[in-house]
Amino acid sequence: MSSPEVNPLDSRLLERNYDYAQKNVRILAMWYECDIGRMLELLAEHNIELSRNDRLQFGENYQLAQQRLHG
């Protein structure tokens, strides 16, 4: 019996992985092997709220990504 494919970009899985990464965009980006800008886009695409520390560091870029994606 084969296991079903897991989509690492699924909203629930992405949010859970952000929690596992202690709500740290830098760590999550390393796990996903992408740059921080791309990770912010993924989080914005799924409306996953940033931690306080990440908002302080990346809030402006996150908001820009949300505006691009959601108008």
Buried (B, 14 or more C-beta within 10 A) or exposed (E): EEEEEEEEEEBEEBBEBBEEBEBBBEBBBEEBEEEBBEBBBBBBBBEBEBBEEBBEBBEEBBBBBBEEEEE
